[in-house]
Amino acid sequence: MTKNVFIFVALLALFNSCHIGRFFVYNFANLRDYKKFQEREIKASDSPFAFEKVITDDFMFSNATSSLYSNHEELNQFHKDNKTVAFMVIQNDTIKYQYFDPKWEETDWVTSFSMSKSVISAMVGIALHEGKIKSLDEPITNYIKSFKNEGFDQITIQHLLDMKTGIDYNESYYNPFGNVAAGYYGRNLDRHISKLKIKSAPGEKFEYISIATELLGVILEEATGQNISSYCEEKIWTKIGTTHDASWSVDRIKGREKAFCCINGVAEDFAKFAKLYLNMGNFKGTQVVPEEWVRKSVQLDPGEQYTQYQNQWWMMERTEYGSQVLNYAAQGHLGQLMFVNPSKNMIIVRFGKGWGNVAWMSWFKKIGQSI
C-alpha cells in the first residue's frame, strides 16, 4: 500500500468513525449541508399561497439607505458583497424588494440552521394546547425517560425554551472537539445527549445552547408519538400555504432530527412561517398556532422586564414601540434570519453564506423606520 493510499484509507476510516473526521472533511457548515445528511421529507401544502410581488425602483428604503444606494443595482451589489443568497422584504403580504444570488434560484433550498428553534417553539405551543404536553413547569424527565442524567429532573420545559438550563455545553461552532460539532456531525444524538451534565442550577442564567432545543425535540416526539418532521408537516408546513416540499436533516437513517437546526426549504416558504407569527398564529382564517402561545413567545406583559431571548425567539429592545409590541426574530448560523416588525406589518427574510460585514438587526430596524 502506497503512502497516499494509506492516508486516504486512514482519512476515510476517520470520516466514518467519528464526527471529528467529518468536521475536517466537510470543513465548516454551509447552506448546502442538507446534501450531506440523511433527511425526512416534509410535504408542502395542498393549498399554496403566494405573496403578491410589487417591486419598484422607488422602494429604496430611502431614509435607511439613500446615502449608500441610489438604485437596485447598488443594493444588489451590497448583498452580493455581504454573502447574501436570498433576501426578501414583505409588507402587507406584498414582496416589495427581493434579491437572489445569481448562482441561486428562488426555488433552491436553503438551510435554516438555528431558525428551526422557533419552529420547534411553535410545535411545543401546539402540543401544549392539545394536552400532549401537560405543563411547561414539568420536569423534562417526565418525557425523557431513556436518559438518566443526574440533575435533569430539576430542568423544566420552560427552562429549555428560555435557554436557562444549567447544562454544561460548549456552543462553539468552530471547535471540532466541541459539543456542537458532535451534535451537528455526529451520527447518534441519543448517545450525545446521554453524556450531558449539569454545571449550575437551572433557571438562574441565560446561556444559549443548541442542545436545549434538541431536548425539546425529544420531548415533542415522546409527547406526540410522532417524529418532529411529521408533526411539523401535519401541524404547520401543510397549513401555511407552502409551495415546495421541505426536509429536516437527521443524524442517521431512521434516526433523530437535528431539532436545533436543519430545516431545508425555499426562502419564501420560511417567510410564510414568519407571516404566521405576524398574524398571531393565524393563517388565512385558520388558527395554526394558538394565539396565546404566540403572544407568550413574542410579546411582553405590561411592566415585564425586557429579555433578549424567550421561548426560542430573539427579542429586539423596546424603542419607539409600546411596552408589549416588539420586533422579534428567528436567527441562524451564517446569518439566516426571519425578522418580524408588527408595527409595520413587515417581514424580512435573509439567508447567507455568512454574516458579511453588516449588523443586520440594526439595518432591518432602519428599513422599518423608512417605510
N, C-alpha and C positions, 0 to 999 in steps of 0.2 A: 504493500500500500504506500503510495507516494505521500509526501508531507502534505500537499494541498488536499488530497482526498481525505487524509486523516483529519485535517482541520475541518473540512466540510462535514464529515460524519459526526465529529465532536459537536459542532455547532448545531447540527440537526437534532442530535440527542438532547442537547441543552434546550433547544426550542420546544421539543415535545415534552420535556420532563418538568419544566417549571416556568413560572411567569417571568422570571428574571431573563431567561433566554428570549422569550417573546418580546419583552421590553426592548432589548437591544436589537433584535431583528426588525421589529416594526418601527423602532425609534420612538418618536413621540406621537401622541394622539392627533388624529386629523379628521376632517369631515367625511372621508370615505371609509372610516373604520367599520362601518356596518358590513363591508365586504370581507372583513377579517374574522367575523364571529358567526356562530350559529345564531338563528333568529326564529321568532314566532311571528306569523303573519297577523296583521290587524286589518280587517276588511273596511273598506270605505262605505260611506252612506249610500243607501238606495235613492235618497232624495238630495242630490248635490246642490250646494249653494255657491253662488259666485258673487264676489264683491263687484260692484259697478266700477268701471275704470274711467276716470276723467283726469288725464294728465295733460296739463297745460304749462306753457313756459312762464306764465305769470305766477305760478305757485312755486315760489322760490324761497319760502321761509324768510321773507325779506328782512325782518328785524334780526333774525338769528345769523344769517349767512351773507347778507348783501356786501359786506366788506371783503368777503373772500370769494364769492361765486357770482358771476354775472349771468350764467346760463347753465342749462342742464349738463352740458358737456363738461364744464369745470367741476360741477358737483359730482358727476360720474367719475371723473378722474380722482377726486378726493376719496371716493370709496375704493377705487382700484388701488390707490396708494396705501390705503389703510386696511387692505386684506379682506374687504367685504366681498362676499359672493352673492348675497341676496339681501335686499333692503326694501321695505315697504312702509309707507305712511298711509294709514287708512283712517278716514274721518267720516262719520255718519254713513258707514258701510260703503264708502267710496275710496278707491285707491287713488290718492292724489299725486303720489310720486313713487316710482319704484326703480330699482337698479338691480341688474343681474350681471355678474361677471361674464365676459364674452365666452368663457370656457364652460359656463353652466347654463342649463336650460331651466325654464320656470318649473318644469315637471321633474327635475332632478331631485333625488333625495338629499337631504341634509340631516346631520345627526344632532340631536337635541343637547347632548351632554346633560348637565345638571338642570336644564329646564324641565326635565322629566320629573323632578322633585315636586313641582307644582301640580303636575298631573296626578302624581301619587296622592297628594293632599286632597284633590278633588274626589278621588276614589275613596279615601278614608271618610270624607264627609258623606258620600253616598251610602257607604256601608254602615255608618253610624245611623243615618236616617232610616235605613232598612232594618235596623235592630241586629244586624250581624256582628257589629261591634257594640258592646253594651255601654261603655263609657270611656271617655278619654282619660279618666283618672285611674283606670285599671292598670295593674302592673302588666308589663309586656309578657311575663311568664304565664299569664292566663291563656295566651295564644301560642307562644313559642315554647313548646314543651320538650323539644328534642335537644336543646342546648341547656346545659346545667351550669352555666357560667355564674360564679359567685357574685352576688350583688345585683343581678339582673332583676330580681323581684322588687327592687327599690325604684326601678325606672318605669315611668308610666308612658302611655301612648302620647300624651301631651308633651312630655319631655323630649320624645323623639321628634315630634312636629316642630318644636321650637329650638331644637339643637341644644338642649341643656341636659345632656345625658350623663356626663361624668365619665364616659368611656375613654380609655386611653387609646388614641388613634392618631396616626401621622397622616395629615391630609396633603402632603407634598406630592405634586404631580410629576416631578422630575427626578424622584429618587427611586431607582429600580428595586431597592430593598425595602421601600416603604409600604404602608398598608394599602394606599390607593392603587399602586401597581399590582399588588396581589389581588385586589378586588376586581380591577379592570382587566388584567391579562390572565388572571388565574382561571382554572377550569373546575373549581369546586368552591362555590361561595359558602356552602354549608360548613365545610371544613374551616374556611376563613373566619366565619362568624364564631365557630366553636372555640376559637383561640382568644377571643376578646376578653379584656379585663377592665375593671373599673379603677379609675385613679382618684376620683373625688365624688362627693355626694351629688346625686342628680338634682337638677332644679336650681342650682346656685349660679352657674356661669354659662353664658352662651359660647359655644365652640362649634364652628361649622365643620361637620364631619359627614362624609357621604355614607358611612356605614349606618347612620341613624335612619336614612331613607331606605336602605336595603332591609333593615329590620321592619320598617313599615310595610315593605313589600311582602315579607314573610307573614306578618300579621294578617294582611289582606288575603293572602292565599289560604291561611288557616281558617279565617273567619268566613270566607265566602265559598270555599270548596272549589275555587277556580284559580287557574294561574292568572297573573295580573294582565297578561295580554288579552285573554278572552274577556276578562271583566272590563278592561278598558274599551275593548271593541263593543261589547254589549251596552255598557252604560254611558259611554262618552263618544267614541270615534264615529259610530254609525248614526249618532243623534245630532251632530253639529254640521251636517252638510259637507263633509269631507268628500273631495273628488277623486282622491287616489288612495289606494291601499298603503298601509304603513307596516312597520315591523318593530319588534322590540328585541334587542340583542340578548342572548342568553349565554351562560358560562360554558355550556356543553350541550350535546344532543340530548333532548328531553330533560334539560337542566333547568336552572332557575334564572329568571330575568335579572339583568343588571338594573334593578329598580332605581338606583341613584343616577342613572344616565340612560342614554342609548335608545331613545325612541327615534326611529328613522322615517322621515316623511318629507313632503314638499312644503316649502315655506308658507304658501297661502293657507294650507290646512292648519299649520300651527297658529296662524293669525285667527283662525276660526275658534280655536280654544281660547285665545285672548278675548275675542268678541263675546264668548260665553260668560266670562267673568265680568267684562264691561257691563253686560246686561244682567248682572246679579244671578247668574246661573241659568238664565232663561235663553233658549234659542228658538226664535220664531214661534213663540207661544208655548213651547214645551219646557217645563222646568226640569232641566237635566241634572244640575247640582242644586241641592237645597239652598234657597236664598239665605237662610240663617247661617249656613256654613260659609258662604261667600263673604257675608258681612263680618263674621268672626275672623275670617282669614285676612281680609284686606282693608278693614276699617278699624278705627279706634273708638272706643266708647268715650263720651264727653269726659274730659278730665283725666283720661288714661294716659300714662306716661308713654312717650314715643319709644318705640323699639325698632331697630333696624331690620329685624327678621322675626316673622311669626308664621306658624302653620305652613312652612315651606315656601314662603314668598318674601322677597326683599321689599322693604317699605322705604319710600322716599320721605325725607323730613318735611314737616309742616312748613309751608312758606305762605303764599297768598291764599292757600286753600283753608277750608274750615277745620274744625277740630276732629271731624270724622273722615272727610274725604281726602285721601292722599293719592299721589301717584304710587304705583307699585309695579314690580317686575319679576319675571322668572329669568334666571340668569344661568348661563352655562359656560364651561371651559372654552376658551378661544373666542369669547365674545358673542356667544349665542344669547339673544335677548328677546323677550316678549315684554314690551313696556305698555302700560295702560295708564292713560290720563283721563279719568272720568269726567272732569270738569269741561274738557274739550271734546268728549265723546271720541277719543282718538286712540289708535293702536299703532305702535311701531314695532316691526319685527326686523331683526338684524341677525344674519348668520355670517361668520367669517372664518378665514383660515387662521386668524389670530386677532388680538385686540387692536392692533395698529397703535398709532400714537394719538388716541382720542379718549377723552373722558366721556364716554357715550351717554351716561345718565344725565350729565350736565347739558350735553348737546341736545338730547331729547327734550329736556325741560325748555331750552331756548326755542325749539321748534313749536312747542305748545304755546309759548308766550307770543309767538309771531302769527298765529293763525286763529 
